[in-house]
């Protein structure tokens, strides 16, 4: 009974629209299978070099940066609803077109355009989640969204491994179809007439919008987030190739690893967040989670090259992900208003997207000029640096808050 009560408490009090957004995200992410297998597809199916595959992943990242920038700006100007629908539909169509390409140049260019369309969705979606949640359940609302993302990853990763063993081109059609379906479901469940742009509805006497780009604490946070994401993205870019080439693991097994991470988050994250939220500062949880992610990379160099080691690494990195990413969302949301949330969300998305550019470049260069072991050691060290940075930011922020309280008193 206590276990049932834990889950009831974790999921209670969330708005209906938060659940609708969760469903849309679940449908969208259930088709997520192109990017996790893109590096393998490029090297094994199209016979591109590892460097060419890295460049294509960089194009995904570059498109994501522009998508995050544009998505954040138009979300603040026009509202989150239209941006979400447009991004889902256009991204779905682009997935299908990309699957028809075979040359390096066409795949690189269309990867950029696809990512730009696809990732304009993220700032708008984050703004929508914040809009439909209360101060008390914002972290859980974002965790619910992450649950949908990772449950989709669990299904999409497993299905992607199966489809890749049959025909890689199926991945693009399924991924694109789920994008389009998610857009249609959003149109049906949440009619546009129910939404009012916060910027257009705001009181004329309200203070001018504060810029995310002038928030010094947030800029430092974004830099540290970038360093962490640089490491985390190796999970989707270099690790699959490493498992395939170095450890001779099958596509089905690699897909199963992706599914394992999603299942863990689905089962445990909401309960974990519900019990941790408010007990410590968000930055403390983030620092600890980032450190755990670093340990998952180091473990690949210490333990023998076995399937068990790959499973253990996924378990560790998922624990670190649960501890860090939900509280990252809570940290930046707490610094926003209805009028600048899109800009903050856009900058947050851009940091992840910039890391998506740098991660495959860094990973492929380290592997080409050194080896995979060097890459995993480097990722461990970078996570340690980022963790220390988040902890230092927490101490500085706490000191500033204490000074402000003393001045107010």
N, C-alpha and C positions, 0 to 999 in steps of 0.2 A: 504493500500500500504506500509506503514511503517513496518508493521508486516512481509509482504512478503520480503521486503528488508533486514530485520534483518536476516531471514533464508537464503537468498541468500548470504549475506556476510559471514555468519557462515560456509557455506559449499563450498564456492568458493576457487579456488587456490590449492586444494588438488590433488596429482598425481593420475594417473590411477591405478598404482600398490597399492596405499593406499586404493583405493576403492576395488580392488581385495582382498586384505588382509581382509578388512571389510566384504566382502561377505563370505569368508572362515570362519571367526570367527562367523558370524551370523549362518551359517549352523551348525557349531560345537556346539555352545551354545544353539541352538534351541532344542537340545536334552538333555540339562542339567536338569536332574530330579532325578538322583540317589542320589547325595550327599545331596540335600535339604531334601529328604525324608528318608535318610539312618537311622537316629536315630529312626524315627517312625517305619520304616520297621523292624529294629532289635528288638524293644521293643514290638510292637503290632502284627507283623506277625510271627516272629521267637521266640518270648517270651524270649528274652535275658533280663538281668537286665539292669538298666540304666548305671551301671558301665561298664558292658560288651560293651554296645553300645558306651560309651565314649572311651573305649580302641580301638574299631574298627575305630572310627573317628581319634584317635591318629595314628593308622597305616596308614590311608590316609595321615595324616600330615607328618609322618616320610618318607613315600615314596616320598612326594612332596619335602622335603628337599633334598634328594638324587637326585631327578629328576632335581631340580633347579641347584644343584652343577654340575652334569654331563652335563646337557644341556648347561650351560654357558660355560664350558670348551670346549666342542666339537663344539659349535657354533663359538668361536674365532678361532678354529683350522681348521674346515672343511666348515664353512659357514652356514648361517641360513636356507637355502632351504632344504637340505637333512634332517636336524634335525626336521624341522616342519613336513615334509611328514612322516618320520619314527615314530614320536611321535603320530601323528593322527591315523595312521593305526594300530600300536601296541596297543594304548590305546583303540581303538574301539573294537578290538578282545578281550581284557581283560575284558571290560565291559560285554560282552556276556558270557564269561566263569564265571565271578563272579556271575551272575544271576542264575547259575546252582548249586551254593553251598548252603549248609544248616547248616553246623557245624560252631561253633564259631571260631575254629582254622583255618579252610580253608578260611573263609571269611576274617579273620584278615590278613593272609599271602597274599592272592590275592589282598586285598585292598592296601597293601603296594606296590606290584608289579605294579598294575594298576596306582596308583598315581605317581610312579616313571616314568613310560612310558608317562603318560598323561602330567605331569608338566615339562618334558624336553622340551615341546613345548613352554613354556612361555618365557624363555630367548631368544630363537631363534626368536619368533614372535616379541618381543619388539625390538630386533636388526633390524629386517626387517622393522618395522614401522619407526624407526629412520633413516634407510638407505634411504627410499623412501620419506622422508619429508625434508623440508627446515628449516632453523633456525627460520623463521618467522611463520611457521605453525606446528611446532613439537607438541605443546600442543593440537592443534585442531586435529592433526593426531591421537594422542593417545586418545583423546576424541571420535573421530569417531570410533575407535576400541572398546572403552568402550560402545559406543552406540550400536554397534553390539552385544557385550556381554550381555548387559542388555535387548535389544530387544529380544535376544534369551532366556534370563531368563524369560521375560514376557510370551513368547509363551510356553517355556518348563515348567515353573512353573505351568501355568494353565493346560496344557495338562497332566503334571505329577500328579496333584491332581485328574484329571478325571480318568487317568489310574490306579492310586493307589486304587481308589474306586472299580475298576473292578478286577485287578490282579497286585500285586506289581512287578511280574517278567517281565511284559511288559516294565517297566521303564528301565531295563538293556538292553533289545534288542533295544529299540528306541535310548537310549543314545549312545550305541555302533555303531549303524547304521549311526547316524549323524556324528560321528567321522570319520568313514571310508569314507563317502560321502564327507566330507570336505577335506580329503586328496586327493581324486580323483579330485575334483574341482581345488585344488591347482596345481596338476600335469597338468591339462588341460589348465588353464588360464595362468600359469606362468612357462613355460618350463625351465628346469634346465640349458639349454645351454645359457640362457640370463644372468646368474649370475656368478660373479667372486668373490671369497673370498677376502675380503679386506686385510687380512693378507698376502695372497700370492701375491697380486698386489701392495703392498705398496713399496714405494721407499726405497732402501737399505740405503739411508742416513738419513732416518727418525729416530728420537729419540727412545730409547727403550720404550717398553710398560710400562705405569705406572700401578701399582697394586691397585685395589679397596680396598684390605685388608690393605693397608698402608695409605689410605686416611682417616685421623682422623675425619674430619667433616662428611664424609659419614658414618663412623662407628657409630658415635653418632646418625645420622639420622636413620640408620637401627635399632638401639636399640629402638628409639622412635616409629618407624614404627611398630616394633614388639609389643610394648605395645598397640598401637592403634588396630592392627590386632587381638590381643588377645580378645579385646572387640567386634570388628566388627563381628568376626566369630560366636559369640553367636547367631547372626541372623539366621544362618543356622544349628546350632547344638542344642542349648538348647531352643531357642524361639519356634520352631515348637512343641516340646514336651510340653512346658509350655502352649501354646495355646490349645493343644489337651487335656492334663490331667487336667489342672487347670481351664481353661475357657470353656472347652467343645466345642471348635470350630472345624468344620469339616475339612477333608483333602482338600476338594474343596475350602473352604474359605482361608485356609492357602496358597494353591497354588495361589489363587487370590491376596493375599497380595504380594507374590513374583512378580506376574505380574504387580501389581501397581507400585512397585519400578522401574521395567524395563521400564514401559510406561513413567513415569516421566522423567527418564534419556533420553529416546528417544526424548521426546518433548522439553526438556528445556536445557540439558547440553551444547550442541554445541553453542547455542545462549548465554548462561551464560558465557562460557569460552571465546568466541569471544569478549565479552564486558568487561571482567575482565582482560584478559591477558595483562601483561605489566604495569598495573596501580599500582600494589603493588608487593612486593617480594613474590615469590612462598611460602616461609615459613610462611608468614603472612596468606595467604589464607588457608594453611594446618592447622595452629593452630586454626583458626576460625571453619573450618569444623569439626575437631576432637571434639571440644567443643560441637558442635551441636549434633553429634552422641551420646555423653555422655548424653545429655538432653533427647534423645529418650528412653534411658533405665530408667532414673529416672522417666519419665512420667508414666511408667507402674506401679510404686508403689504409685503414687499420685492420679491418676484418677481411676474411678471405672472399674471393670472387664467387659467391654462391647466390642462388635465388633468394635465400633467407636474408642475406645481407641487403639486397635490394628492397625486400619487404620491410626490413627494420628501418632502413633509411627513409622510406616513405612514411612509416609510422611516426618517426621523429620529426620530420619536416612538417607533417600535418599538425602535430602538437604545437610546434612553433608558430605555424600559420594561424591556428585558432587563437593563440595567446596574443598575437601581434595585430593582425589585420582588422579585426572587429573594433579594437580600441583605437586604431589609427583613424577609422571613420568617425568615432566619437570625438576624438581630439579636434579634428578640423571642423566638424559640424558645430561644436560648442563656440567656435570663434566667428560664426556667420550670422547674418540676418536674412530675411526673405528677399532682400534686394540685391545681395551680393553672393548668395549661395552658389549660383551657377558659376561665377568666376572662381570661387574657391574650389569647387568641384572640378572645374576645367583644369586648374593648375595641378590639382591632385592627380587627375587623369594623365596630364602631360608628363608628370614625373614618372609614372609607371610606363608610359609609352616611350619616353626617352630611354628608359632602361631596356625596353624591348628592342631598341635599336642597338644599344651598346652591348647588351648581354651576348648575343650571338657573335658579334664582331670580336669581343674580348675572348669568349670561349673558343672560337675557332682558331684565333691567332695563338693562344696559349697551347692548344692541342697541336697545332701545326709546327710551332717552333720549340715546344717542350714536350709535354705529354698530358694525359688526363689526370694523373696523380698531382701534377703541379697545379692544374686547374682547381681540383678539389681543395688542396691546401690553401690556395689563394682565396677561394670563396669563404672558407672558414675564417681566415684572417679578416676579410672585409666585413663579415657579419659581426665579428668581435669589435671592430672599430665602430660600426654603426650602433651596436648595442651600447657601447661606452658613450657615444654621442647622445643617444636618446636619454641615457641616465644623467648626463651632464646638463642637458636641456631641462630635464625635470628639476634638478637642483636649482638652476638659475630661475626657472619659472616660479618655483616655490618661494624662493627668496624675494622675488619681485612682488608676488602676491602678499607675502608677509609685510613688506614695506608699505604697500598700498593700504592694508588693513590697519597698520599702526598710524598712518597718516589720517585715515578716515576716523579712527578712534580719537 
